[in-house]
């Protein structure tokens, strides 16, 4: 059985939760430079969110930036652990 396709608002909500946790709406709105009321209207369906809206490219940019930040922080932590006599847990 095929899984139903995510709606644009479902996809944006998933991105928001991954980036900012359960209280993601305001932080995502700031990150993609969209009014938080607009995010709310997209989530409730009061305003249409087309799948080709620029907010998705902006959100992807935020995710890639966070991905780089996490990788750099993990590398730094691994070096710190080695210098302090412990071994890293798992990669």
C-alpha atoms as one frame of an Amber mdcrd trajectory, in Angstrom:
protein
   0.000   0.000   0.000   1.307   3.457  -0.903   1.858   5.971   1.830   0.005
   9.221   1.241   2.159  12.082   0.037   2.927  14.751   2.565   1.212  18.042
   2.045   3.418  21.134   1.831   2.287  22.171   5.315   3.123  18.689   6.683
   6.585  18.933   5.152   7.174  22.417   6.556   5.997  21.304  10.007   8.435
  18.385   9.938  11.287  20.710   9.006  10.300  23.098  11.776  10.225  20.350
  14.409  13.583  18.945  13.295  15.242  22.350  13.397  13.613  23.855  16.475
  11.706  21.228  18.462   8.050  21.202  19.444   7.734  24.998  19.693   9.086
  25.592  16.226   6.722  28.027  14.522   8.132  31.360  15.659  11.763  30.241
  15.304  11.159  28.905  11.795   9.290  32.071  10.828  12.305  34.117  11.890
  14.717  31.743  10.154  12.950  31.896   6.806  11.951  35.544   7.266   8.206
  34.967   7.096   5.638  36.452   9.451   4.683  33.955  12.165   0.992  34.545
  11.374   1.709  33.366   7.845   3.195  30.137   9.210   0.107  29.703  11.388
  -2.234  30.258   8.421  -0.289  27.715   6.342  -0.519  25.157   9.148  -4.262
  25.627   9.614  -4.962  25.672   5.893  -6.398  29.200   5.927  -3.742  30.205
   3.391  -2.544  27.941   0.601   1.092  26.860   0.753   2.165  25.775  -2.723
   4.851  23.133  -2.964   7.051  25.437  -5.021   7.027  28.284  -2.466  10.454
  29.818  -1.765  10.067  28.994   1.936  11.136  25.411   1.168  14.435  26.505
  -0.389  15.022  28.815   2.587  14.247  25.984   5.012  16.636  23.664   3.177
  19.366  26.296   3.467  18.737  26.468   7.229  18.891  22.682   7.505  22.159
  22.459   5.557  23.649  25.208   7.738  22.576  23.372  10.909  23.993  20.139
   9.486  27.401  21.803   9.022  27.270  23.319  12.511  26.475  19.946  14.082
  29.261  18.206  12.146  31.794  20.845  13.230  30.654  20.648  16.856  30.859
  16.832  16.788  34.397  16.984  15.390  35.404  19.479  18.062  33.862  17.335
  20.801  35.650  14.256  19.492  38.996  16.097  19.618  38.223  17.326  23.130
  37.361  13.817  24.304  40.646  12.466  22.895  42.637  15.221  24.614  40.919
  14.513  27.917  41.674  10.809  28.033  38.357   9.354  26.943  37.487   7.647
  23.716  34.556   8.707  21.559  31.412   6.640  21.896  30.433   5.825  18.320
  30.490   7.597  14.996
